[in-house]
């Protein structure tokens, strides 16, 4: 039997889709895991982009934070802060901002946006409420060579102030949260449309709902370009869908994925808590770094 990192049997790794996603079985996540186990988890994450763990109900807020800190520096959300524990963000479907039903990578309005997210299912509906992830490295590789070269030369402005109402179904509580809380500080950051992953060297597409415009491209043409590249990211063959059970943990590489929380569970209650691992400033194919060009806080 092959061991990954000397601790996880290969038989306990079950791919969930060809291009993204794997379930890891028979491991109890903890802040006390040995270093080689953490290294094995990180290796699996880099390979599969998102990894899933069932039956982790032993984790409370403090233990989720302790485990997450083994993967990097845990930080609160740059705008929303921490709503649970020292750094956890709680997403509650009954409150504003609790339904992230747009394709996005977390926090791309900032320059060093998160590299890893650790999400724990606390309360799950009896039906619906799945999350879908896409592999943005596979999406780049799937582009024809001329489109790869085009994407490599493009930069996009990402902002937390974007046309959310135009791309998602907004309840009044969500609209109020967006206007009064999520946009109380304004960020605008220029990212390359193609970044070089700092650990794998892969080229990944950096787009999603937080894109406001392309640099030096008229809005009409920019929308066509966005739709073209985003359609490759969200192509079904580049995605994996996870049906949550309470106590599940999902960990994803935010530098090589986008995700979408499916809003198909009506008025049922859904609560997840997320730990955020600090990331690095993206670097383009030609070696330039992302830059925040606007940051206005109260």
C-alpha positions in Angstrom: 0.0 0.0 0.0 1.4 3.4 -1.0 1.5 6.0 1.7 1.2 9.8 1.0 3.7 11.7 3.2 4.2 8.5 5.2 0.8 8.8 6.9 -2.2 8.7 4.5 -2.7 5.4 2.6 -3.4 6.0 -1.1 -6.4 3.7 -0.7 -8.0 6.4 1.5 -7.8 9.0 -1.3 -10.9 8.9 -3.5 -11.0 11.2 -6.5 -14.4 13.0 -6.9 -13.9 14.2 -10.5 -11.1 13.7 -13.1 -9.8 17.3 -12.9 -10.6 18.5 -9.4 -11.5 17.2 -6.0 -10.7 14.3 -3.7 -12.2 12.9 -0.5 -9.7 11.9 2.2 -11.0 9.1 4.4 -9.9 7.7 7.8 -8.2 10.7 9.2 -9.2 12.8 12.2 -8.2 16.5 11.6 -6.6 18.2 14.5 -4.1 20.9 15.4 -2.0 18.2 16.9 -1.4 16.2 13.7 2.3 15.6 13.1 4.2 17.7 10.6 4.3 14.9 8.0 0.5 14.6 8.1 0.1 18.3 7.5 2.6 18.1 4.6 0.6 15.2 3.1 -2.6 17.2 3.4 -1.0 20.2 1.7 0.4 17.9 -1.1 -3.1 16.5 -1.7 -4.5 20.0 -1.8 -2.0 21.2 -4.4 -2.8 18.2 -6.5 -6.6 18.1 -6.3 -7.3 21.8 -5.6 -10.1 21.0 -3.1 -10.1 18.1 -0.6 -13.0 16.9 1.5 -13.2 15.2 4.9 -16.4 13.6 6.3 -17.1 12.9 10.0 -15.1 15.8 11.6 -17.8 16.7 14.1 -15.2 16.7 16.9 -14.0 20.1 15.6 -15.4 23.1 17.4 -14.5 26.7 16.5 -11.2 26.7 18.5 -10.1 23.3 17.0 -10.9 24.4 13.5 -8.7 27.4 14.0 -5.9 25.4 15.5 -5.9 22.9 12.7 -6.2 25.7 10.0 -3.2 27.5 11.6 -1.1 24.4 10.7 -1.6 25.3 7.0 -0.5 28.9 7.3 -1.2 32.2 9.0 -4.9 32.4 10.0 -6.4 35.9 9.4 -9.9 37.4 9.8 -11.8 38.7 6.8 -10.4 42.1 5.8 -13.8 43.7 5.9 -16.1 41.5 7.9 -13.6 40.6 10.5 -14.2 37.5 12.7 -17.8 36.6 13.7 -16.9 33.4 15.5 -13.8 32.5 17.5 -10.7 34.6 17.0 -10.7 34.5 13.2 -13.7 32.5 11.9 -16.3 34.0 9.5 -19.7 32.5 10.0 -22.0 32.4 6.9 -25.6 31.9 8.1 -28.3 31.6 5.4 -30.8 33.5 7.6 -28.6 36.6 7.7 -27.3 39.0 5.0 -24.3 37.8 3.0 -24.9 34.2 4.0 -25.5 32.9 0.4 -22.5 33.2 -1.9 -24.3 32.1 -5.1 -21.9 33.6 -7.6 -18.7 32.1 -9.1 -15.8 33.7 -7.3 -12.4 33.2 -5.6 -12.4 34.6 -2.1 -11.1 38.1 -1.4 -9.7 38.9 -4.8 -10.4 42.6 -4.2 -7.2 42.6 -2.1 -3.7 42.1 -3.4 -2.5 39.2 -1.2 -5.9 37.5 -1.2 -6.3 34.2 0.7 -4.4 31.1 -0.4 -6.4 28.5 1.4 -9.8 28.3 2.9 -11.0 25.8 5.5 -14.8 25.5 5.6 -16.8 23.5 8.3 -20.4 22.5 7.9 -22.3 23.4 11.1 -26.0 23.3 10.1 -27.0 21.8 6.8 -30.4 21.7 5.1 -32.2 18.4 4.4 -31.9 19.0 0.7 -29.8 21.4 -1.5 -27.0 23.6 -0.3 -24.2 22.0 -2.2 -21.0 23.8 -3.2 -19.3 23.6 -6.6 -15.6 24.2 -7.2 -13.8 24.8 -10.5 -10.1 24.2 -11.4 -8.7 27.4 -12.9 -5.5 25.7 -13.8 -7.3 23.2 -15.9 -9.4 26.0 -17.4 -6.2 27.8 -18.5 -4.7 24.5 -20.0 -7.9 24.0 -21.9 -7.7 27.3 -23.7 -6.3 27.3 -27.3 -2.8 28.7 -27.5 -3.9 32.1 -29.0 -6.4 32.5 -26.1 -3.7 31.6 -23.5 -1.5 34.3 -24.9 -4.3 36.8 -24.9 -5.2 36.0 -21.3 -1.5 36.3 -20.2 -1.4 39.9 -21.4 -4.6 41.0 -19.7 -5.1 42.6 -16.3 -8.4 43.0 -14.5 -9.6 45.3 -11.7 -11.2 43.4 -8.8 -13.4 45.2 -6.3 -15.7 44.4 -3.4 -18.0 47.0 -5.0 -19.4 45.2 -8.0 -22.8 44.6 -9.7 -23.9 41.9 -7.2 -27.5 42.7 -7.9 -27.0 42.0 -11.6 -25.7 38.5 -11.1 -27.4 37.1 -8.0 -30.8 36.9 -6.5 -30.8 39.5 -3.7 -33.0 39.3 -0.7 -33.6 42.6 1.1 -31.4 41.3 4.0 -28.6 40.6 1.5 -28.9 44.0 -0.2 -28.7 45.7 3.2 -25.6 43.7 4.1 -23.9 44.4 0.8 -24.6 48.2 1.1 -23.9 48.7 4.8 -21.4 46.0 5.7 -19.5 44.4 2.7 -18.8 47.7 1.0 -18.2 49.9 4.0 -14.5 49.8 3.0 -13.7 50.0 -0.7 -11.0 48.0 -2.4 -9.8 48.0 -6.0 -6.9 45.8 -7.0 -5.3 45.0 -10.4 -4.5 41.3 -10.9 -3.1 39.5 -13.9 -5.8 37.4 -15.6 -3.1 34.6 -15.5 -1.0 34.2 -12.3 1.8 31.8 -11.7 1.1 29.5 -8.8 3.9 30.0 -6.2 4.1 26.4 -5.2 3.2 24.4 -8.3 4.3 26.7 -11.0 0.9 26.2 -12.8 -0.7 29.0 -14.6 -4.2 29.8 -13.3 -7.0 32.1 -14.4 -7.9 34.9 -11.9 -11.4 36.1 -12.6 -14.8 35.6 -11.0 -17.7 37.9 -9.8 -15.4 40.5 -8.2 -14.0 41.6 -11.5 -15.1 45.2 -12.2 -13.3 45.8 -15.5 -10.3 44.9 -17.6 -7.4 47.4 -17.7 -7.3 49.4 -20.9 -10.2 47.5 -22.4 -13.6 49.2 -23.2 -16.4 47.8 -21.0 -18.3 46.2 -23.9 -15.2 44.3 -25.2 -14.2 43.5 -21.6 -17.6 41.8 -20.9 -17.1 39.6 -24.0 -13.6 38.7 -22.8 -14.8 38.0 -19.3 -17.7 35.7 -20.6 -15.3 33.8 -22.8 -12.6 33.1 -20.2 -15.1 32.6 -17.3 -17.0 30.0 -19.4 -13.9 27.9 -19.6 -13.5 28.1 -15.8 -17.1 27.0 -15.1 -17.2 24.3 -17.8 -18.7 21.2 -16.1 -15.7 19.0 -16.8 -13.5 21.4 -14.8 -15.8 21.2 -11.7 -16.7 19.1 -8.7 -19.8 19.3 -6.6 -19.9 18.4 -2.9 -23.1 17.3 -1.1 -22.5 18.5 2.5 -23.2 16.6 5.7 -22.9 18.3 9.1 -19.4 17.9 10.4 -17.8 17.9 6.9 -14.6 19.9 6.2 -13.6 21.2 2.8 -10.2 22.8 2.2 -9.5 24.5 -1.1 -6.6 26.2 -2.8 -8.1 29.7 -3.5 -5.2 30.5 -5.9 -6.3 27.7 -8.3 -10.1 27.5 -7.9 -13.4 29.4 -8.0 -16.5 28.2 -6.1 -20.2 28.7 -6.0 -22.6 27.9 -3.2 -25.8 26.6 -4.8 -28.9 28.5 -3.5 -31.4 25.8 -3.9 -32.5 25.0 -0.3 -35.3 27.6 0.1 -35.8 28.9 3.6 -34.0 26.0 5.3 -31.2 26.9 7.7 -27.6 26.5 6.5 -24.6 27.6 8.6 -20.9 27.2 7.7 -17.8 28.6 9.4 -14.7 29.5 7.4 -11.0 29.9 8.4 -8.9 32.0 6.1 -5.2 31.4 5.4 -3.2 34.5 4.4 -2.0 34.5 0.8 0.7 36.0 -1.4 0.6 38.8 -3.9 0.0 37.2 -7.3 2.7 37.4 -10.0 2.0 37.4 -13.7 3.7 35.3 -16.4 6.0 38.2 -17.1 6.9 38.7 -13.4 4.8 41.7 -12.5 2.9 41.7 -9.2 -0.7 42.6 -8.4 -1.2 46.1 -7.0 -4.0 47.6 -4.9 -4.8 51.0 -6.5 -7.7 52.0 -4.1 -8.3 51.3 -0.5 -10.8 53.5 1.3 -11.9 52.6 4.9 -14.0 54.3 7.4 
